[in-house]
Amino acid sequence: MTVKKTVGLTVAAGSIAAVIVLYRTFGAFLPWREAAEVERLIEVAGIQPGHSVGEIGAGSGKFTAAVAARVGANGRVYATELSADNLAAIRTRVSGLGHVTVLEGAPLRTNLPDGCCDVVFMRNVYHHLTDPREFGQSLERAVRTNGRLVVLDFEPGGVWFLGKRPDGASERRTGHGVSRAEALAELTPAGFRLEQEIASWSGPMWFLMFRKP
């Protein structure tokens, strides 16, 4: 084999490896992956027609809209966000859906009604919390007895292009992200019991599902 061919194969192999790394790192954030992910979330969390579901930090409302379609008009979906832009985007996306309630969130509490939800979920939000234990208590109040809390997030360094902690994140955190062990240790005292754990959920993300006894 010539030197030119060897170099070419090496470059090609390096390019393929780089694509694989990028896919594993960013894959969970690609639109077509999100569509599959929300369907999987609905299935694993046991979200059924007629259920009441809350999404904390709903972004532009993609997951909220999909969950609203699942629970139907006899169900209820709550979506919270902090920024005015995101709140406006969610309201636009769910316009005409009378069973969706959009609420302004808060750093230390969900702002959801007490005992409102069969399932509450948060995706890539938990690592932003400034006081995870206090927020956990607010989550516990929002979830009905025998209801579920689902947390999806990524280990520190899992998204390598953002190496620093988000502004205002808990001082206990190191790096950008949060470990499953940390989330479990913080949410268990709030009254939740771990029901299911998936270390590799989507791209760099992990999955924890808790039950409120």
N, C-alpha and C positions, 0 to 999 in steps of 0.2 A: 504494500500500500504506500502511495506517495505521501510526502510530507503535507502537500496541499490537501489531499483527501482526509488525512488524519486530523489536520487543523479544522477542516470543515465539519467533520463528524463531532469533534470536541465542542465546537461552537454550537452545533445543532443540539447536542445533548444538554449543554448549558442552558440554551434557550428553553428547551422543554422543561428542564428542572425549574427554571425561573417561573414559567407559566404555572406549573403545579403549585409552587409556593404562593404565588399571587392568588390562585384560585382558592387554595385552602384558607388564605388570610382574609380575602375580600368576598369569598363566595356567598356568605350568609347575607351580604348586603346587596346582592344583585337582584333586580326586579323579579326574574323568573324563579330564583331560589326563594324569594320571599313568598310568592304565591303558593309554592309547594309547602313552605314552612308553616304558614298559617293554617293550612288544611291539616297538617300533621299535629299542630298544636291543638286544634279543635278536637281531633280524635283522641289524642293522648290525655288531654285534660277532661275528657268526657263531657264536653259542652253539647247540650241537647236543645231542641226546640222548646221554648218556654222558659229557659234558664235566664237568670240575671247575671250579667258578666261585667266586670270593670277592667279597663286598661289604664294603667298608670304611665304617663309619659307617652301618649299615643302618636306623637310625631305629626305626620300629615293625615293620619286616620286610615291608612290602608288596612291594618289588621282589624281596627274597629269596624269598618264597613263589612269585611268578610265575616266577622263574628255576628254582626247584626243580621246578615243574611241567614246565618245558621240558626239563631234563636228565634227568628221570625217575629211577626207583629205581636205575638202573645208573650214574647220575652222582653228583656230590657238590657240595654248596653249603656254603660257610663264610660266616657273617655275624658281623661284629664291631661292638661298640659300647662306649662308655666308661661310660655311666650305668647304674646298677642298674635303673632304671625301664624304660629301653629294652631292656636285656637280657631283662627279664621279659616285656615285650610281644612281643619276637621269639619267645621260647620258647613263649609261649601261641599265637601265630599258626601256628607250624610244628609244634605238638604232633602227634605221630603220624607225622611224616615222618622216618624213620630215616636218610635220606641228607643231612640238614641238621645241621651242627655250628655251635653258637653259641659264640663266644669273646669274652672281655673284651679290648677293644683297649687300646692304650697311646699316649701322645702322640708317641713317637719311633719306634715300630715297629708293624707290622701285627699281630704275634702269630700270623700264619699259619705253617703248617709250610713249610719250604723246598721249593721246586719243587712246590707242591701244586696249582697252578691253571693251566688253559688260558686263562682270562680272569679278571682282577681289575678291578672297577670301583668308582668312588666318585662319588657325586652330591652336589653342594653341600657337600663336606667339605674339599676341598683348601685352600680359603682359610682354614680354621681351623688348619692345621698350624703348629706353633711352630718347627719346623726342617725345612723342605721337603726339603732335600738329604739329610739323614740318613734321613728317612722314605722318600725315593725309593730309597735303597739297600735298605731293608727290603722295599719293593715288588718290587724287582728280584729279590731272593732268593725271593720267593713265587711269581713267575711262571715257568712252565716255559720251556725253550728253544723259541723260535718261538711262544710264547704272547703274549697281548695284555693291555695295560693301557688302560682307558678312564677318562677324567677328564671329568666334566661339572661346570661351575661357571659363575659369572657375573662379568662385568667390574665393577670398582669403580664403585659408583653405579648398577649395574643394578637393584638392589632398593633404591629410593630411600627407603623408610620406615625403613631401618636404615643410617644414615649413618656410624656409627663402626665401627672394626675390632672383631671379636670379642675378648673377653678372652683373652689368651695367644697371640694370632695373631702370626705372624712380624713382627718389628720392621721388616722390609724392606717390608711392605705399607703402602699408603696407602688409606684408605677401606675400605668393606665389600665384599669381593670380591677377585678376582685376575684379572689379564689372561691371555689365552692365551699371549702372548709370555713372561710370567714363568714360567708353568707349563712351557712348552716349554724354556726356558733352564735350569730347575731339574731336569727329568727326563731330559734328554738325557745329562748327565754320569753319570747312574746306569746307563746302558747301554741305554736305550730309543731306538728310532728311530721318528719320526713316520710313521704310515701313512695317516691320514685326519684331516681337520680340517673341522668344520662350524661356521661362525661364528654362525649363528642356528639353534640346535637346538630349543629350546622356550621360549617367553616370552623372558626376558632371558638365557637360558643358552646357553653354547657347548659344543662337543664336541671332544675330542681323543682319538684312538686311536693307541696306540703298539704296536710289535712288539718283542719281545725276541729279538735275533738268536741 
